[in-house]
């Protein structure tokens, strides 16, 4: 089925012709109003800017943690760098792929096309890392840590890669989008089961902090559940609003599942460090001078 190109989309003067049959993203078929284009630019700019900014936060946070937990925020810093670079590339593509003509921002500027595939490439790198943070933060023994990390990473990667195949079918009759979306969802359910098992193990090792991993599971469901909505959104129509809302949903999900997730885990391991008697962590948590003095007297 040949995708229908909106009538509002006019060829950009001087741009080489590109067959719509070759398009795999609705962004390449939809003209945007100046407001929609600016909103899309702003969403992507804030997304990559936030990820880059929090690299420093996570590195600085690591200094207050007990040595066994320092790798957790360092891993978050790595995730921030990878995600920031990916989103910066998405922002550059957004700028390059549209040209202002006839009162609208027209796609396929100078033959350039936009794609969300870079997000999937980034998720292939970052998702296994942020999942591995869980068993490390929970202080699981080395053998259990490795087992839990692999059992979460395998369905996560299969979920991402099958979703990537499906997103190439977001124009046309949506058969490819829906088929591979269902397959990806099966792997997502598998991932949820594995994450739940890891969190249950974390509850047992958390002592007075047991509420943290319990709440983290529901946070995981709520934030990761945004991605399937964004994935399926093109079926609502090839419009500028759908294009912008999808970029917004993807960005909210990325910030929630990477940046805010990293902050939550960093605060959790800071509390674990303090409970295990690590003085710098106790000082970092305390705002009372007396409490800081007491913590310092305990030594490192």
Sine and cosine of phi, psi and omega as CSV:
sin_phi,cos_phi,sin_psi,cos_psi,sin_omega,cos_omega
0.00,0.00,0.80,-0.60,0.01,-1.00
-0.98,0.17,0.79,-0.61,0.00,-1.00
-0.90,0.43,0.57,-0.82,0.00,-1.00
-1.00,0.04,0.84,-0.55,0.01,-1.00
-1.00,0.03,0.80,-0.60,0.00,-1.00
-0.83,0.56,0.61,-0.79,-0.03,-1.00
-0.89,0.46,-0.47,0.88,-0.05,-1.00
-0.93,0.36,-0.30,0.95,-0.06,-1.00
-0.99,0.12,0.93,-0.37,0.01,-1.00
-0.95,-0.31,0.49,-0.87,0.03,-1.00
-0.87,0.49,0.64,-0.77,0.05,-1.00
-0.99,0.16,0.79,-0.61,-0.03,-1.00
-0.81,0.58,0.77,-0.64,0.05,-1.00
1.00,0.07,-0.14,0.99,-0.03,-1.00
-1.00,0.10,0.65,-0.76,0.05,-1.00
-0.92,0.39,0.52,-0.86,-0.02,-1.00
-0.94,0.34,0.67,-0.74,0.05,-1.00
-0.79,-0.62,0.81,-0.58,-0.02,-1.00
-0.91,0.41,0.73,-0.69,0.03,-1.00
-0.93,0.37,-0.30,0.95,0.06,-1.00
-0.92,0.39,-0.34,0.94,-0.03,-1.00
-1.00,0.00,-0.11,0.99,-0.07,-1.00
-0.98,0.19,0.71,-0.70,0.03,-1.00
-0.86,-0.51,0.03,1.00,0.02,-1.00
-0.76,-0.65,0.69,-0.73,-0.04,-1.00
-0.92,0.39,-0.35,0.94,0.03,-1.00
-0.86,0.51,-0.43,0.91,-0.02,-1.00
-1.00,0.06,0.00,1.00,-0.03,-1.00
-0.88,-0.48,-0.04,1.00,-0.16,-0.99
-0.84,-0.54,0.76,-0.65,0.13,-0.99
-0.99,0.13,0.56,-0.83,-0.03,-1.00
-0.89,-0.45,0.60,-0.80,0.15,-0.99
-0.95,0.32,0.31,-0.95,0.05,-1.00
-0.82,0.57,-0.60,0.80,0.01,-1.00
-0.92,0.40,-0.71,0.71,0.00,-1.00
-0.89,0.45,-0.67,0.74,0.00,-1.00
-0.90,0.44,-0.70,0.71,0.00,-1.00
-0.91,0.42,-0.62,0.78,0.04,-1.00
-0.90,0.44,-0.69,0.73,0.04,-1.00
-0.87,0.48,-0.68,0.73,0.04,-1.00
-0.88,0.47,-0.69,0.72,-0.03,-1.00
-0.90,0.44,-0.69,0.73,0.00,-1.00
-0.86,0.51,-0.74,0.68,-0.03,-1.00
-0.94,0.35,-0.60,0.80,0.01,-1.00
-0.91,0.42,-0.71,0.70,0.02,-1.00
-0.89,0.46,-0.60,0.80,-0.04,-1.00
-0.90,0.43,-0.79,0.61,-0.03,-1.00
-0.95,0.33,-0.53,0.85,0.03,-1.00
-0.91,0.42,-0.66,0.75,0.00,-1.00
-0.91,0.42,-0.67,0.74,-0.01,-1.00
-0.91,0.42,-0.68,0.73,0.02,-1.00
-0.90,0.43,-0.66,0.75,-0.05,-1.00
-0.89,0.46,-0.60,0.80,-0.09,-1.00
-0.99,0.15,-0.05,1.00,0.14,-0.99
-0.86,0.52,-0.71,0.70,-0.01,-1.00
-0.90,0.43,-0.68,0.74,-0.01,-1.00
-0.84,0.54,-0.74,0.67,-0.07,-1.00
-0.93,0.36,-0.61,0.79,0.05,-1.00
-0.90,0.44,-0.70,0.71,-0.01,-1.00
-0.92,0.40,-0.59,0.81,0.01,-1.00
-0.88,0.47,-0.56,0.83,-0.07,-1.00
-0.88,0.48,-0.45,0.89,-0.05,-1.00
-0.93,0.36,-0.35,0.94,-0.03,-1.00
-1.00,-0.06,-0.01,1.00,-0.12,-0.99
-0.99,-0.16,0.43,-0.90,0.15,-0.99
-0.87,0.49,0.57,-0.82,-0.09,-1.00
-0.76,0.65,-0.61,0.79,-0.07,-1.00
-0.92,0.38,-0.32,0.95,-0.05,-1.00
-0.96,-0.28,-0.10,0.99,-0.10,-1.00
-0.89,0.46,-0.48,0.88,-0.02,-1.00
-0.90,0.43,-0.39,0.92,-0.06,-1.00
-0.89,0.45,-0.83,0.56,0.05,-1.00
-0.94,0.35,-0.46,0.89,0.07,-1.00
-0.90,0.45,-0.65,0.76,0.07,-1.00
-0.89,0.45,-0.60,0.80,0.06,-1.00
-0.91,0.43,-0.62,0.79,0.05,-1.00
-0.89,0.47,-0.63,0.77,0.05,-1.00
-0.90,0.43,-0.68,0.74,0.04,-1.00
-0.88,0.47,-0.67,0.75,0.01,-1.00
-0.88,0.48,-0.68,0.73,-0.01,-1.00
-0.90,0.43,-0.71,0.70,-0.01,-1.00
-0.90,0.43,-0.73,0.68,-0.01,-1.00
-0.91,0.41,-0.65,0.76,0.01,-1.00
-0.87,0.49,-0.69,0.73,0.02,-1.00
-0.90,0.43,-0.66,0.76,0.02,-1.00
-0.89,0.45,-0.70,0.71,-0.02,-1.00
-0.94,0.34,-0.52,0.85,0.09,-1.00
-0.90,0.44,-0.62,0.78,0.06,-1.00
-0.91,0.40,-0.64,0.77,0.06,-1.00
-0.88,0.48,-0.66,0.75,0.03,-1.00
-0.88,0.47,-0.69,0.73,0.02,-1.00
-0.89,0.46,-0.67,0.74,0.04,-1.00
-0.88,0.47,-0.65,0.76,0.02,-1.00
-0.86,0.51,-0.70,0.72,0.00,-1.00
-0.92,0.39,-0.63,0.78,-0.08,-1.00
-0.98,0.20,-0.44,0.90,-0.19,-0.98
-1.00,0.03,-0.15,0.99,-0.01,-1.00
-0.85,-0.52,0.55,-0.83,0.08,-1.00
-0.70,-0.72,0.62,-0.78,-0.04,-1.00
-0.99,0.15,0.86,-0.52,0.00,-1.00
-0.42,-0.91,0.72,-0.69,0.04,-1.00
0.90,0.44,0.52,0.86,0.05,-1.00
0.99,0.14,0.01,1.00,0.01,-1.00
-0.74,-0.68,0.33,-0.94,0.15,-0.99
-1.00,0.01,0.92,-0.38,-0.06,-1.00
-1.00,-0.05,0.64,-0.77,0.04,-1.00
-0.97,0.25,0.10,-0.99,0.05,-1.00
0.90,0.43,0.56,0.83,0.04,-1.00
-0.87,0.49,0.80,-0.60,0.01,-1.00
0.80,0.60,0.49,0.87,0.03,-1.00
0.98,0.20,0.06,1.00,0.00,-1.00
-0.98,0.19,0.61,-0.79,0.03,-1.00
-0.87,-0.49,0.46,-0.89,0.02,-1.00
-0.98,-0.18,0.56,-0.83,0.06,-1.00
-0.55,-0.84,0.54,-0.84,0.11,-0.99
-1.00,-0.08,0.09,1.00,-0.07,-1.00
-0.89,0.46,-0.47,0.88,0.02,-1.00
-0.89,0.46,-0.51,0.86,0.06,-1.00
-0.88,0.47,-0.67,0.74,-0.02,-1.00
-0.92,0.40,-0.61,0.79,0.07,-1.00
-0.89,0.46,-0.66,0.75,0.04,-1.00
-0.91,0.40,-0.66,0.75,0.01,-1.00
-0.89,0.46,-0.54,0.84,0.05,-1.00
-0.87,0.49,-0.55,0.83,0.01,-1.00
-0.99,0.14,-0.74,0.67,-0.21,-0.98
-0.99,0.10,-0.56,0.83,-0.08,-1.00
-0.89,0.45,-0.73,0.68,0.07,-1.00
-0.86,0.51,-0.57,0.82,0.01,-1.00
-0.91,0.41,-0.76,0.65,-0.08,-1.00
-0.95,0.32,-0.42,0.91,0.10,-1.00
-0.96,0.29,-0.60,0.80,0.03,-1.00
-0.91,0.41,-0.43,0.90,0.05,-1.00
-0.86,0.51,-0.53,0.85,-0.07,-1.00
-0.86,0.51,-0.86,0.50,-0.03,-1.00
-0.90,0.44,-0.48,0.88,0.06,-1.00
-0.92,0.39,-0.73,0.69,0.00,-1.00
-0.89,0.46,-0.54,0.84,-0.02,-1.00
-0.99,0.15,-0.03,1.00,0.05,-1.00
0.92,0.38,0.51,0.86,0.01,-1.00
-0.94,0.33,0.46,-0.89,0.01,-1.00
-0.90,0.43,0.35,-0.94,-0.14,-0.99
-0.83,0.56,-0.72,0.70,-0.03,-1.00
-0.89,0.45,-0.72,0.70,0.01,-1.00
-0.91,0.41,-0.62,0.79,0.02,-1.00
-0.85,0.52,-0.77,0.64,-0.02,-1.00
-0.89,0.46,-0.67,0.75,0.00,-1.00
-0.89,0.45,-0.74,0.67,-0.03,-1.00
-0.91,0.42,-0.62,0.78,-0.01,-1.00
-0.89,0.46,-0.72,0.70,0.01,-1.00
-0.92,0.40,-0.64,0.77,-0.04,-1.00
-0.93,0.37,-0.40,0.92,0.10,-1.00
-1.00,0.03,-0.61,0.79,-0.08,-1.00
-0.92,0.38,-0.62,0.78,-0.06,-1.00
-0.88,0.47,-0.81,0.58,0.03,-1.00
-0.91,0.41,-0.50,0.87,0.01,-1.00
-0.90,0.44,-0.72,0.69,0.00,-1.00
-0.92,0.39,-0.64,0.77,0.05,-1.00
-0.90,0.44,-0.60,0.80,0.05,-1.00
-0.89,0.46,-0.70,0.71,-0.03,-1.00
-0.92,0.39,-0.74,0.67,-0.09,-1.00
-0.93,0.37,-0.61,0.79,0.06,-1.00
-0.94,0.33,-0.55,0.83,0.09,-1.00
-0.91,0.42,-0.59,0.80,0.04,-1.00
-0.89,0.46,-0.69,0.72,0.04,-1.00
-0.87,0.50,-0.68,0.73,-0.03,-1.00
-0.92,0.40,-0.59,0.80,-0.08,-1.00
-0.93,0.36,-0.29,0.96,0.10,-0.99
-0.95,0.30,-0.11,0.99,0.03,-1.00
-0.94,-0.34,0.47,0.88,-0.06,-1.00
-0.99,0.11,0.01,1.00,0.17,-0.99
-0.88,-0.47,0.50,-0.87,-0.03,-1.00
0.97,-0.23,-0.69,-0.72,-0.09,-1.00
-1.00,-0.06,0.02,1.00,0.07,-1.00
0.93,0.38,0.16,0.99,0.02,-1.00
-0.88,0.47,-0.72,0.70,0.02,-1.00
-0.91,0.42,-0.67,0.74,0.00,-1.00
-0.86,0.52,-0.73,0.68,-0.07,-1.00
-0.96,0.28,-0.66,0.75,-0.01,-1.00
-0.87,0.50,-0.80,0.60,-0.03,-1.00
-0.96,0.29,-0.41,0.91,0.10,-0.99
-0.91,0.41,-0.64,0.77,0.06,-1.00
-0.91,0.42,-0.69,0.72,0.02,-1.00
-0.88,0.47,-0.69,0.72,0.02,-1.00
-0.88,0.47,-0.59,0.81,0.01,-1.00
-0.91,0.42,-0.59,0.81,0.06,-1.00
-0.86,0.51,-0.70,0.71,0.03,-1.00
-0.93,0.37,-0.52,0.85,0.06,-1.00
-0.90,0.43,-0.68,0.73,0.04,-1.00
-0.89,0.46,-0.68,0.74,0.07,-1.00
-0.85,0.53,-0.70,0.71,0.01,-1.00
-0.87,0.49,-0.68,0.73,0.00,-1.00
-0.86,0.50,-0.66,0.75,0.01,-1.00
-0.88,0.48,-0.68,0.73,-0.01,-1.00
-0.94,0.35,-0.64,0.77,0.05,-1.00
-0.90,0.45,-0.66,0.75,0.03,-1.00
-0.87,0.49,-0.67,0.74,0.01,-1.00
-0.90,0.44,-0.64,0.77,0.03,-1.00
-0.91,0.41,-0.67,0.74,0.00,-1.00
-0.92,0.39,-0.62,0.78,0.06,-1.00
-0.86,0.51,-0.64,0.77,0.06,-1.00
-0.91,0.42,-0.59,0.81,0.01,-1.00
-0.92,0.38,-0.56,0.83,0.03,-1.00
-0.87,0.49,-0.64,0.77,-0.04,-1.00
-0.93,0.37,-0.42,0.91,-0.02,-1.00
-0.98,-0.18,-0.01,1.00,-0.15,-0.99
-1.00,-0.05,-0.25,0.97,0.03,-1.00
0.84,0.55,-0.81,-0.58,-0.02,-1.00
-0.92,0.38,-0.16,0.99,0.02,-1.00
-0.99,-0.14,0.27,0.96,-0.09,-1.00
-0.86,0.52,-0.46,0.89,-0.01,-1.00
-0.91,0.41,-0.47,0.88,-0.02,-1.00
-0.88,0.47,-0.83,0.56,0.02,-1.00
-0.90,0.44,-0.56,0.83,0.03,-1.00
-0.88,0.48,-0.72,0.69,0.01,-1.00
-0.94,0.35,-0.51,0.86,-0.02,-1.00
-0.90,0.44,-0.53,0.85,0.01,-1.00
-0.89,0.46,-0.69,0.72,0.00,-1.00
-0.93,0.36,-0.56,0.83,0.09,-1.00
-0.89,0.45,-0.66,0.75,0.03,-1.00
-0.85,0.52,-0.75,0.66,-0.01,-1.00
-0.88,0.48,-0.71,0.71,-0.07,-1.00
-0.91,0.41,-0.67,0.74,-0.10,-1.00
-0.99,0.12,-0.67,0.75,0.04,-1.00
-0.93,0.36,-0.40,0.92,0.03,-1.00
-0.94,0.35,-0.18,0.98,0.03,-1.00
-0.95,0.30,-0.54,0.84,-0.08,-1.00
-0.87,0.49,-0.72,0.69,0.01,-1.00
-0.88,0.48,-0.53,0.85,0.04,-1.00
-0.90,0.43,-0.73,0.69,0.02,-1.00
-0.89,0.45,-0.62,0.78,0.00,-1.00
-0.87,0.50,-0.69,0.73,-0.10,-1.00
-1.00,0.08,-0.17,0.99,-0.15,-0.99
-0.84,0.54,-0.58,0.82,-0.01,-1.00
-0.82,0.57,-0.36,0.93,0.00,-1.00
-0.94,0.33,-0.21,0.98,0.05,-1.00
-0.98,0.19,-0.18,0.98,0.06,-1.00
0.71,-0.71,0.45,-0.89,0.03,-1.00
-1.00,0.00,0.99,0.13,-0.03,-1.00
-0.76,-0.65,0.33,-0.95,0.03,-1.00
-0.89,0.46,-0.60,0.80,0.01,-1.00
-0.89,0.45,-0.66,0.75,0.02,-1.00
-0.89,0.46,-0.68,0.74,0.02,-1.00
-0.85,0.52,-0.75,0.66,-0.06,-1.00
-0.94,0.34,-0.69,0.73,-0.01,-1.00
-0.89,0.46,-0.61,0.79,0.02,-1.00
-0.90,0.43,-0.69,0.73,0.05,-1.00
-0.88,0.47,-0.59,0.81,0.03,-1.00
-0.91,0.42,-0.72,0.70,-0.01,-1.00
-0.90,0.44,-0.70,0.71,0.04,-1.00
-0.85,0.52,-0.67,0.74,-0.05,-1.00
-0.94,0.33,-0.64,0.76,0.07,-1.00
-0.87,0.48,-0.69,0.72,0.01,-1.00
-0.90,0.44,-0.69,0.73,0.00,-1.00
-0.89,0.46,-0.70,0.71,0.00,-1.00
-0.92,0.40,-0.62,0.79,-0.03,-1.00
-0.95,0.32,-0.70,0.71,-0.11,-0.99
-1.00,0.10,-0.24,0.97,0.00,-1.00
-0.91,-0.40,-0.88,0.47,-0.10,-1.00
-0.94,0.35,-0.85,0.52,-0.04,-1.00
-0.92,0.40,-0.60,0.80,0.08,-1.00
-0.86,0.51,-0.69,0.73,0.03,-1.00
-0.90,0.44,-0.63,0.78,0.04,-1.00
-0.89,0.45,-0.70,0.72,0.00,-1.00
-0.87,0.49,-0.74,0.68,0.00,-1.00
-0.90,0.43,-0.61,0.79,0.00,-1.00
-0.91,0.42,-0.64,0.77,0.04,-1.00
-0.93,0.37,-0.58,0.81,0.02,-1.00
-0.90,0.43,-0.75,0.67,-0.02,-1.00
-0.95,0.32,-0.40,0.92,0.11,-0.99
-0.90,0.43,-0.68,0.74,0.04,-1.00
-0.93,0.37,-0.63,0.78,0.07,-1.00
-0.88,0.47,-0.68,0.74,0.01,-1.00
-0.88,0.48,-0.68,0.74,0.00,-1.00
-0.91,0.41,-0.68,0.74,0.00,-1.00
-0.91,0.42,-0.48,0.88,0.02,-1.00
-1.00,0.08,0.10,1.00,0.11,-0.99
1.00,-0.02,0.27,0.96,0.00,-1.00
-0.99,0.10,0.92,-0.38,-0.16,-0.99
-0.86,0.51,-0.72,0.69,-0.01,-1.00
-0.84,0.54,-0.56,0.83,0.03,-1.00
-0.93,0.36,-0.68,0.73,0.03,-1.00
-0.88,0.48,-0.65,0.76,0.02,-1.00
-0.91,0.40,-0.65,0.76,0.00,-1.00
-0.90,0.43,-0.52,0.85,-0.01,-1.00
-0.99,0.14,-0.35,0.94,-0.14,-0.99
-1.00,-0.08,0.64,-0.77,0.12,-0.99
-0.93,-0.38,-0.01,1.00,0.01,-1.00
-0.99,-0.13,0.82,-0.58,0.00,-1.00
-0.82,0.57,-0.64,0.77,-0.02,-1.00
-0.89,0.45,-0.70,0.71,0.00,-1.00
-0.89,0.46,-0.60,0.80,0.04,-1.00
-0.91,0.42,-0.65,0.76,0.02,-1.00
-0.89,0.46,-0.70,0.71,0.02,-1.00
-0.88,0.48,-0.70,0.72,0.00,-1.00
-0.88,0.48,-0.68,0.73,-0.02,-1.00
-0.90,0.45,-0.57,0.82,-0.03,-1.00
-0.92,0.40,-0.33,0.95,0.00,-1.00
-0.98,0.20,-0.30,0.96,0.02,-1.00
0.98,0.20,0.14,-0.99,0.03,-1.00
-0.97,0.22,0.00,0.00,0.00,0.00
